[in-house]
């Protein structure tokens, strides 16, 4: 939740507890308020009950936070024709529009995240309908304040009203969401929420009162949201295209509709997902309406054949099969580890904590804010961090006094032997699985480790193995923000969006050793590799950028290559094209942080070393490919150059010869569209803006024990 909104709630609760009460009103509207429900009369006095536990932590807290209740009584009063109606407290005192916007946002959030077994506060619907009318009558100030507090308030509001049967009011809330998101992007793109706007526009296309021309216009608005932002979402893009094709066919433009359907069929093959069946049926129905049996047979054959021959489809279906295999073996664990806030004994002592994240370098670096806050939450507990074998040098820098346990999950026999050895490990008080997707290696390790409280995402294959299950965010958010929700059952009120950025423990001696390995002169580093081939920008363009920096700033170039042979070959190509000013380096994972921190600038792809450099405060310029920019956007002194097409954010099959949309490596639009001039301009600005970083200060207790391998 927004930090300002959280502080507002705390301040109101303090006044309520002290007997001052809470008074909410709208000072004055320029025009009288009409009832949006069509003439129904509402009571002049409304009572709205808010529970802080719902507002803080959605629907899964299980008593981990205080359940404080706040009852707000507001009254709609019309003094005379000139002043119009206004909200006020029982004593007639009026407050600002900011407080009304905050109360509306709190009510919307509680109604949306309330547990399904509990009915929504009856006062919410009456208050919500009047608030919608206030948005229409106001000059825009109330809407600006509301959507500044909760950027997705309109989407949540409409969902609650739609479930309650108030379809007209729900559509008006969605219209406000789309309108305010568009206006916010025009003024300040950082505060816009394109995903909420697209979802609202799609919901409006399903209205029975809309005409085909209206639906076509709504789809056009949704596509403009995609085009003018860096937001990409395969499923939403497919739904927008299907709605556009349906409108075109209904209006008589069958040829244009069929062209859209062909593109949709290619996308379904490229990214088979949970919505594949429904989207395929919708596609078949539109194909029959737009082209008869011939078109239906053509598209059905294309989709079926593509799912069989596509390497990406085979990869995802195999992953689904493996998840289903382990789902049948899931344990039935007790769910009794719930602390009662009224218990005078307090919460149970936590002496041993385990964190599990078996993943790559970049994902592990992004976990640093989470690991650090767990360490701060339990400063005296033994903290074990389970990571992929070989990543101990990075994992030991995430937080002080962390015991690293390396798991070699890539070799089945070694993995099985390690699991047998871990079966005798003493039980933990708290175990937190930091990975959101279902993967067999995490499921097996979670079952092996014993723990009283087990926290993880509410995923199909592992949910019965957790005592505290966290709902998966339905919106696309940053990886750090998504994982931070796992901290809420620990008693931490974590907002939906944070500004947390990774910062690794780093000794000045490491940077001195890195500078000694590089030598004198301003150094620019270039890491040509990435975990997925289609994230690696082209060597000839990297060489062009390097030559431009050498000519303008007189820098020397250090080309970093990972252990993969393809990365070494690409590094040699760049060095040959640049000349004597370039040096190829192949550092170990122990030496890599020191050398990255000694650079004046790093040029990189979307990769783990890019996140590692930013965690060491090294200025970085990224040539971004088809990766998910919303999920993995780097945080820190960084300039991201991205020119993503509508087919970005596809599944990353490392063994496929072609991208999910069938492009060869040389023709991937997300790589081709990133020009050398754009990257060079960004690199020059970063060099001119950021001075060489000073020697970083180590934390007082940065010394961590040696990594332990089980």
C-alpha positions in Angstrom: 0.0 0.0 0.0 1.1 3.5 -0.6 3.2 4.7 2.3 1.4 8.1 2.6 -1.9 6.2 2.7 -0.5 4.0 5.5 0.5 7.0 7.5 -2.9 8.6 7.0 -4.6 5.5 8.4 -2.3 5.4 11.4 -3.0 9.1 12.1 -6.7 8.6 11.8 -6.5 5.6 14.1 -4.6 7.5 16.7 -7.3 10.2 16.7 -10.0 7.6 16.9 -8.4 5.9 19.9 -8.0 9.3 21.6 -11.6 10.1 21.2 -11.2 12.8 18.6 -13.0 10.8 16.0 -12.7 11.1 12.2 -14.6 13.7 10.1 -14.6 13.5 6.4 -16.3 15.9 4.0 -16.0 17.5 0.5 -15.9 21.2 0.9 -17.9 22.4 -2.1 -18.9 21.1 -5.5 -19.6 23.4 -8.5 -22.7 21.5 -9.5 -25.3 19.4 -7.6 -24.6 15.7 -7.4 -26.9 13.4 -9.3 -27.5 9.8 -8.2 -25.7 7.5 -10.7 -27.9 4.6 -10.0 -31.0 6.0 -11.7 -33.1 7.8 -9.1 -32.5 5.5 -6.1 -32.4 7.4 -2.9 -29.6 6.9 -0.5 -29.6 7.5 3.3 -28.2 10.9 4.3 -25.9 9.3 6.9 -23.5 6.5 6.0 -21.4 4.4 8.3 -18.3 2.7 6.8 -16.3 0.2 8.8 -12.6 -0.3 8.0 -10.3 -3.1 9.3 -6.7 -2.3 9.3 -5.6 -5.9 8.8 -7.4 -6.0 5.4 -5.9 -2.7 4.3 -2.4 -3.7 5.2 -2.0 -7.3 4.2 -4.8 -8.2 1.9 -6.5 -11.5 2.9 -3.9 -13.9 4.2 -2.5 -12.5 7.5 -3.9 -15.2 9.8 -3.5 -13.0 12.8 0.0 -11.9 12.1 -1.0 -8.2 12.3 -3.3 -6.2 14.6 -6.9 -6.3 13.5 -7.8 -2.7 14.3 -11.3 -1.6 13.3 -12.2 2.0 12.4 -15.9 3.1 12.0 -16.4 6.2 10.0 -19.7 8.1 10.0 -20.2 10.5 7.2 -23.2 12.5 6.1 -24.2 14.1 2.8 -25.7 17.5 3.5 -27.0 20.1 1.1 -27.1 23.5 2.8 -28.5 25.5 -0.1 -28.5 25.7 -3.9 -25.3 27.8 -4.1 -23.1 25.5 -1.9 -24.5 22.2 -3.1 -24.1 18.9 -1.3 -21.0 18.1 0.7 -19.6 15.3 3.0 -19.2 16.1 6.6 -18.9 14.5 10.0 -21.6 14.1 12.6 -20.7 17.5 14.1 -20.8 19.3 10.8 -17.0 19.8 10.6 -15.6 19.6 7.0 -12.2 18.4 6.0 -10.2 18.6 2.8 -10.6 16.7 -0.5 -7.4 14.8 0.3 -9.0 13.1 3.3 -12.1 12.2 1.2 -9.8 10.7 -1.5 -7.8 8.8 1.2 -11.0 7.4 2.7 -12.3 6.4 -0.7 -9.0 4.6 -1.5 -9.1 2.8 1.9 -12.7 1.7 1.3 -12.0 0.5 -2.2 -8.9 -1.5 -1.1 -10.7 -3.2 1.7 -13.7 -4.1 -0.4 -11.5 -5.6 -3.1 -9.2 -7.6 -0.8 -11.8 -8.6 1.8 -11.9 -12.4 2.4 -14.4 -14.1 0.2 -16.2 -15.6 3.2 -17.0 -12.2 4.6 -19.5 -9.8 3.1 -18.4 -6.4 1.9 -19.3 -3.6 4.2 -22.9 -2.6 3.2 -22.0 1.1 3.6 -19.4 0.8 0.8 -21.9 0.5 -2.0 -23.8 3.6 -1.0 -20.6 5.5 -0.3 -19.1 4.3 -3.6 -22.1 5.4 -5.7 -22.0 8.9 -4.2 -18.2 9.1 -4.7 -18.6 8.2 -8.3 -21.1 11.1 -8.7 -18.5 13.3 -6.9 -15.9 12.4 -9.5 -18.3 13.5 -12.3 -19.3 16.7 -10.6 -15.8 17.7 -9.4 -13.3 19.7 -11.4 -10.8 16.8 -11.4 -9.0 17.4 -8.1 -10.7 14.5 -6.3 -9.8 12.1 -9.1 -6.2 13.2 -9.2 -5.8 12.7 -5.5 -7.6 9.3 -5.5 -5.5 7.8 -8.3 -2.3 9.3 -6.9 -2.9 7.3 -3.7 -4.1 4.1 -5.5 -3.2 4.0 -9.2 -5.5 0.9 -9.7 -8.4 2.2 -7.6 -10.7 2.4 -10.6 -10.1 -1.2 -11.6 -10.6 -2.5 -8.1 -13.7 -0.3 -7.6 -15.3 -1.6 -10.8 -14.6 -5.2 -9.9 -16.4 -4.9 -6.6 -19.4 -3.0 -8.1 -19.6 -5.5 -10.9 -19.7 -8.5 -8.6 -22.5 -6.7 -6.6 -24.6 -6.3 -9.8 -24.0 -2.5 -10.2 -22.9 -2.8 -13.9 -23.5 0.8 -14.8 -21.5 2.1 -11.8 -18.7 -0.4 -12.5 -18.4 0.8 -16.1 -18.1 4.4 -14.8 -15.3 3.4 -12.5 -13.5 1.7 -15.3 -13.9 4.8 -17.5 -12.3 6.9 -14.8 -9.4 4.5 -14.5 -8.7 4.6 -18.2 -9.1 8.3 -18.4 -6.9 9.1 -15.4 -4.2 6.6 -16.4 -4.0 8.3 -19.8 -3.8 11.8 -18.4 -1.2 10.7 -15.8 1.0 9.3 -18.5 0.8 12.4 -20.6 1.8 14.5 -17.6 4.2 12.1 -15.8 4.7 8.6 -17.2 6.1 7.4 -13.9 2.7 7.6 -12.2 0.6 6.0 -14.9 -0.6 2.4 -14.6 -0.9 1.1 -18.1 -2.0 -2.4 -17.1 -5.0 -1.2 -15.1 -6.0 1.0 -18.0 -5.8 -1.9 -20.5 -7.8 -4.2 -18.2 -10.5 -1.5 -17.7 -10.8 -0.9 -21.5 -11.1 -4.7 -22.1 -13.8 -4.9 -19.4 -15.7 -2.0 -21.2 -15.6 -3.9 -24.5 -17.7 -6.7 -22.9 -20.5 -4.3 -22.0 -23.8 -5.3 -23.7 -24.6 -1.7 -24.3 -21.5 -1.0 -26.4 -21.7 -1.0 -30.2 -19.0 -2.6 -32.5 -17.7 0.9 -33.3 -17.4 1.6 -29.6 -15.5 -1.7 -29.0 -13.2 -1.0 -31.9 -12.4 2.5 -30.4 -11.8 1.0 -27.0 -9.4 -1.6 -28.5 -7.6 1.2 -30.3 -7.2 3.1 -27.0 -5.8 0.0 -25.4 -3.3 -0.6 -28.2 -2.1 3.1 -27.9 -1.4 2.4 -24.2 0.8 -0.5 -25.3 2.5 1.5 -28.0 3.4 4.6 -25.9 4.6 2.7 -22.8 7.1 -0.1 -22.2 4.4 -2.3 -20.7 4.1 -5.7 -22.5 1.7 -8.5 -21.6 1.2 -11.5 -23.9 -2.2 -12.4 -22.5 -3.7 -8.9 -22.5 -2.3 -8.2 -26.0 -4.0 -11.3 -27.3 -7.3 -10.4 -25.7 -7.1 -6.9 -27.2 -6.5 -8.3 -30.6 -9.3 -10.8 -30.3 -11.7 -8.1 -29.3 -10.6 -5.9 -32.2 -11.1 -8.8 -34.6 -14.6 -9.4 -33.3 -15.5 -5.8 -33.8 -14.1 -5.7 -37.3 -15.9 -8.8 -38.3 -19.2 -7.6 -36.8 -18.8 -4.3 -38.7 -18.3 -6.2 -42.0 -14.5 -5.8 -42.4 -13.8 -9.5 -42.6 -10.5 -9.3 -44.4 -9.0 -7.0 -41.8 -10.4 -9.2 -39.0 -8.9 -12.3 -40.5 -5.5 -10.7 -40.6 -5.7 -9.9 -36.9 -6.7 -13.5 -36.2 -3.7 -14.9 -38.0 -1.4 -12.8 -35.7 -3.3 -14.1 -32.7 -2.8 -17.7 -33.8 1.0 -17.0 -34.0 1.0 -15.6 -30.5 -0.9 -18.5 -29.1 1.7 -20.9 -30.5 4.6 -18.7 -29.2 3.3 -18.4 -25.7 0.9 -21.2 -24.6 -0.4 -20.1 -21.2 -3.2 -20.8 -18.7 -5.7 -19.0 -20.9 -4.8 -20.9 -24.0 -8.0 -23.0 -24.1 -10.4 -20.1 -23.7 -8.5 -17.9 -26.2 -8.3 -20.8 -28.7 -12.1 -21.3 -28.5 -12.7 -17.6 -28.9 -10.3 -17.7 -31.9 -12.2 -20.6 -33.5 -15.5 -18.9 -33.1 -14.3 -15.7 -34.7 -12.6 -17.7 -37.5 -16.0 -19.4 -38.3 -17.8 -16.0 -38.3 -15.1 -14.3 -40.3 -14.2 -16.9 -42.9 -16.4 -20.0 -42.5 -15.1 -23.5 -42.4 -12.0 -22.8 -44.5 -10.7 -20.1 -42.2 -11.6 -22.3 -39.1 -9.7 -25.2 -40.6 -6.7 -23.1 -41.5 -6.3 -21.5 -38.1 -7.0 -24.7 -36.2 -4.3 -26.5 -38.1 -1.8 -23.7 -37.6 -2.4 -23.6 -33.8 -2.4 -27.4 -33.4 0.7 -27.9 -35.7 2.5 -25.0 -34.0 2.0 -26.5 -30.5 3.4 -29.8 -31.7 6.4 -28.4 -33.6 7.3 -25.3 -31.5 10.2 -25.7 -29.2 8.8 -23.1 -26.8 5.5 -24.9 -26.7 7.2 -28.2 -26.0 9.3 -26.6 -23.3 6.2 -25.1 -21.5 4.2 -28.3 -21.8 7.0 -30.3 -20.3 7.3 -27.8 -17.4 3.6 -28.2 -16.8 3.9 -32.0 -16.8 6.7 -31.9 -14.3 4.7 -29.6 -12.0 1.7 -31.9 -12.2 3.9 -34.8 -11.3 5.1 -33.2 -8.1 1.7 -31.8 -7.3 0.4 -35.4 -6.8 3.1 -35.8 -4.0 2.4 -32.7 -2.1 2.3 -33.1 1.7 -0.5 -32.2 4.0 1.1 -30.0 6.7 -0.6 -28.5 9.7 -1.6 -24.9 9.6 -1.6 -24.1 13.3 1.4 -21.8 13.5 -0.7 -18.6 14.0 0.1 -16.1 16.7 -2.9 -14.6 18.5 -2.2 -10.8 19.1 -4.2 -11.0 22.3 -1.9 -13.7 23.8 0.1 -12.0 26.6 3.0 -14.4 26.1 3.7 -12.8 22.7 4.9 -14.5 19.5 7.0 -17.6 19.7 10.8 -17.1 19.7 12.4 -17.4 16.3 15.9 -18.8 16.5 16.4 -20.5 13.1 15.3 -19.1 9.7 15.7 -20.6 6.2 15.4 -18.8 2.9 15.2 -20.7 -0.4 16.0 -19.3 -3.8 17.5 -21.7 -6.3 17.9 -19.4 -9.3 20.4 -17.3 -11.3 22.7 -14.4 -10.4 20.3 -11.6 -11.3 17.4 -13.0 -9.4 19.5 -13.7 -6.4 20.9 -10.2 -6.3 17.3 -8.8 -6.5 16.6 -10.7 -3.2 19.0 -8.6 -1.3 16.4 -6.2 0.1 14.3 -9.2 1.2 17.2 -11.0 2.9 18.3 -7.8 4.6 14.9 -7.2 6.1 14.6 -10.7 7.3 18.0 -10.3 9.0 16.8 -7.0 10.6 13.5 -8.7 11.7 15.4 -11.5 13.4 18.8 -10.1 14.3 19.8 -12.9 16.7 18.5 -15.8 14.7 20.6 -18.3 12.6 19.8 -17.4 9.0 20.4 -20.1 6.3 20.2 -19.2 2.6 19.8 -22.0 0.1 21.1 -21.0 -3.3 22.3 -22.6 -6.6 25.7 -24.2 -6.4 28.4 -21.8 -7.4 26.6 -18.6 -6.2 28.0 -18.6 -2.7 30.3 -15.6 -3.4 27.3 -13.5 -4.3 24.9 -14.9 -1.7 27.3 -14.2 1.2 27.1 -10.5 0.3 23.3 -10.2 0.6 23.3 -9.7 4.4 25.6 -10.0 7.4 26.0 -13.3 9.2 24.3 -15.4 6.6 25.1 -19.1 6.3 25.0 -20.1 2.6 24.0 -23.6 1.6 24.7 -24.5 -2.0 22.3 -26.9 -3.8 23.5 -28.5 -7.0 20.0 -29.0 -8.5 21.3 -29.2 -12.1 22.7 -32.7 -11.5 19.9 -35.1 -10.5 22.0 -37.6 -8.7 23.9 -35.0 -6.7 20.6 -33.2 -5.9 19.1 -36.4 -4.6 22.1 -37.1 -2.4 22.0 -33.6 -1.0 18.3 -33.9 -0.1 19.1 -37.1 1.8 21.7 -35.3 3.7 19.4 -32.4 4.5 16.7 -34.7 5.9 18.5 -34.7 9.3 18.8 -30.9 9.5 17.3 -29.5 12.7 13.9 -28.0 12.2 13.6 -24.3 11.4 11.2 -21.9 13.1 10.4 -20.1 9.9 11.0 -21.2 6.2 10.4 -18.7 3.4 10.3 -19.9 -0.2 11.3 -16.8 -2.2 10.4 -18.2 -5.6 6.9 -17.5 -7.1 6.6 -20.0 -10.0 6.1 -23.7 -9.4 9.4 -25.6 -10.0 10.1 -29.2 -9.0 13.5 -28.4 -7.3 11.8 -26.0 -4.9 9.0 -28.4 -4.2 11.4 -31.2 -3.3 13.7 -29.0 -1.2 10.7 -27.5 0.7 9.4 -30.9 1.6 12.8 -32.1 2.8 13.4 -29.1 5.2 11.4 -29.2 8.4 9.9 -26.0 9.7 7.1 -24.9 12.0 6.0 -21.9 9.9 6.4 -22.1 6.2 5.7 -19.0 4.0 5.3 -19.1 0.3 3.2 -18.0 -2.7 -0.2 -19.6 -3.1 0.9 -21.7 -6.1 -0.9 -24.9 -7.3 1.9 -27.4 -6.7 3.2 -26.1 -3.4 0.3 -24.3 -1.6 -0.6 -27.2 0.7 3.0 -27.2 1.9 2.8 -23.7 3.4 1.2 -22.6 6.6 1.1 -19.0 5.4 0.1 -18.7 1.8 0.5 -15.4 0.0 -1.8 -14.7 -3.0 0.0 -14.1 -6.2 -0.3 -10.5 -7.5 -2.7 -10.4 -10.4 -1.0 -7.3 -11.8 2.5 -7.1 -13.4 4.9 -5.6 -10.8 8.6 -5.6 -10.1 10.2 -8.8 -8.9 11.3 -7.1 -5.6 7.8 -5.8 -5.0 6.2 -9.2 -5.6 8.6 -11.1 -3.4 8.4 -8.4 -0.6 4.8 -9.6 0.1 6.3 -12.7 1.7 7.4 -10.5 4.6 3.9 -9.5 5.7 3.2 -12.7 7.7 6.3 -11.8 9.7 4.5 -8.7 11.0 5.9 -6.2 8.5 3.5 -3.9 6.7 5.0 -4.0 3.2 3.4 -1.7 0.5 2.4 -3.1 -2.9 5.1 -1.0 -4.6 8.4 -0.1 -3.0 11.5 1.8 -3.9 13.8 -0.9 -2.5 17.0 -1.5 -4.5 19.7 -4.1 -4.0 22.9 -3.0 -2.3 25.6 -5.6 -1.7 28.0 -5.8 1.2 31.3 -4.7 -0.2 34.8 -4.1 1.2 37.0 -1.3 0.0 39.7 -3.9 -0.6 37.6 -5.6 -3.2 37.4 -2.5 -5.3 41.2 -1.8 -4.8 41.9 -5.4 -6.1 39.6 -4.8 -9.1 41.3 -1.5 -9.9 44.7 -3.2 -9.7 43.6 -5.9 -12.1 42.3 -3.3 -14.6 45.2 -0.8 -14.4 45.2 3.0 -14.8 42.9 5.1 -16.9 39.1 5.5 -17.0 37.6 2.1 -17.6 34.3 1.2 -19.3 33.2 -2.4 -18.9 31.2 -4.3 -21.5 29.4 -7.6 -20.5 28.3 -9.2 -23.8 26.5 -12.2 -22.3 23.1 -13.1 -21.0 21.4 -16.3 -19.8 19.1 -16.3 -22.9 20.6 -15.9 -26.4 17.9 -13.5 -27.6 18.8 -11.1 -24.8 22.3 -10.6 -26.2 22.7 -7.5 -28.3 24.7 -7.8 -31.5 28.6 -7.7 -31.2 29.0 -5.3 -34.1 26.7 -2.7 -32.4 28.5 -3.1 -29.1 31.8 -2.4 -30.9 30.4 0.7 -32.6 29.3 2.0 -29.2 32.7 1.3 -27.7 34.6 3.0 -30.5 32.4 6.1 -30.0 33.2 6.2 -26.3 36.9 5.8 -26.9 36.9 8.6 -29.4 34.9 11.1 -27.3 36.1 10.3 -23.7 39.4 8.5 -24.1 38.3 5.5 -22.1 39.7 1.9 -22.1 37.4 -1.0 -22.6 37.2 -4.2 -20.5 35.1 -6.9 -22.3 33.8 -9.4 -19.7 32.9 -12.9 -20.8 31.2 -15.6 -18.8 32.0 -19.3 -18.8 29.7 -20.1 -21.7 31.7 -20.6 -25.0 29.3 -18.4 -27.0 30.0 -15.4 -24.6 33.7 -15.9 -25.0 33.4 -15.9 -28.8 31.3 -12.7 -28.7 33.8 -11.0 -26.4 36.6 -11.8 -28.8 34.6 -10.4 -31.8 34.0 -7.1 -30.0 37.7 -6.8 -28.9 38.9 -7.4 -32.5 36.6 -4.8 -33.8 37.6 -2.2 -31.2 41.3 -2.7 -31.4 44.2 -2.2 -28.9 42.0 -0.2 -26.4 40.0 -3.4 -25.6 40.9 -6.1 -23.2 39.0 -9.4 -22.7 38.5 -10.5 -19.1 37.2 -13.8 -17.7 37.0 -13.2 -14.0 35.8 -15.7 -11.5 32.6 -15.0 -9.5 34.7 -14.1 -6.5 36.6 -11.4 -8.4 33.8 -10.1 -10.5 32.2 -7.8 -7.9 35.5 -6.0 -7.3 36.2 -5.5 -11.0 32.7 -4.2 -11.6 32.9 -1.8 -8.7 36.1 -0.4 -10.1 34.5 0.6 -13.5 33.5 4.1 -14.4 30.6 2.7 -16.5 29.3 -0.7 -17.5 27.6 -1.5 -20.8 25.5 -4.7 -20.5 22.5 -6.7 -21.7 19.6 -7.8 -19.5 21.8 -10.1 -17.4 22.9 -11.0 -13.9 26.1 -9.0 -14.0 24.0 -6.0 -14.8 22.0 -6.3 -11.6 25.3 -7.1 -9.7 27.0 -3.9 -11.0 24.0 -1.7 -10.0 24.0 -3.3 -6.5 27.6 -2.0 -6.3 26.6 1.5 -7.4 28.3 1.2 -10.8 26.7 3.5 -13.4 25.2 1.2 -16.1 23.7 1.4 -19.6 21.5 -1.5 -20.6 20.6 -2.5 -24.2 17.3 -4.2 -23.3 16.0 -7.0 -25.5 12.7 -9.0 -25.2 12.9 -9.5 -21.5 10.1 -8.5 -19.1 10.9 -4.8 -18.4 8.2 -4.5 -15.8 9.3 -7.5 -13.8 13.1 -7.0 -14.0 13.6 -3.3 -14.6 17.0 -2.5 -13.0 17.1 -0.1 -10.1 20.0 2.3 -9.4 22.2 4.5 -11.5 21.0 3.1 -14.8 19.9 4.1 -18.3 17.7 1.5 -20.1 17.5 1.7 -23.9 14.5 -0.4 -25.0 12.5 -0.6 -28.2 10.2 -3.5 -27.5 7.6 -4.7 -29.9 4.2 -6.0 -29.0 5.6 -9.6 -28.9 8.1 -8.9 -26.1 8.1 -10.7 -22.8 7.8 -14.2 -24.3 8.9 -17.4 -22.5 12.7 -17.9 -22.4 13.5 -21.3 -23.8 17.3 -21.4 -23.6 17.5 -24.3 -26.0 15.3 -22.9 -28.8 16.8 -21.9 -32.1 14.2 -19.2 -32.7 12.4 -16.6 -30.5 8.9 -17.4 -29.3 7.4 -15.5 -32.3 9.6 -17.5 -34.7 12.3 -14.9 -35.4 15.9 -15.8 -36.0 18.5 -14.3 -33.7 19.6 -11.8 -36.4 16.0 -10.6 -36.9 14.6 -10.3 -33.3 12.7 -6.9 -33.4 13.5 -6.0 -29.8 17.2 -6.3 -30.6 17.1 -4.8 -34.1 15.2 -1.7 -32.9 17.8 -0.8 -30.4 20.3 1.4 -32.3 23.9 2.0 -31.6 23.4 5.8 -31.6 20.7 5.6 -28.8 23.0 3.4 -26.6 26.0 5.7 -27.3 24.1 8.8 -26.4 22.9 7.2 -23.1 26.5 6.1 -22.3 27.9 9.6 -22.9 25.3 11.1 -20.7 26.0 8.6 -17.9 29.8 9.3 -18.1 29.2 13.1 -18.0 26.7 12.8 -15.1 28.3 10.3 -12.8 31.8 10.8 -11.4 33.9 7.8 -10.6 32.3 6.2 -7.6 34.1 6.7 -4.3 35.3 3.6 -2.4 32.2 2.0 -1.0 31.8 1.8 2.8 31.4 -1.6 4.1 28.8 -2.4 6.7 30.1 -2.7 10.3 29.2 -6.4 10.4 29.7 -7.2 6.8 32.0 -10.1 7.5 30.0 -13.3 6.8 31.0 -16.8 7.6 32.4 -18.9 4.9 29.9 -20.5 2.6 28.8 -23.9 3.7 28.0 -26.6 1.3 25.8 -29.6 2.3 
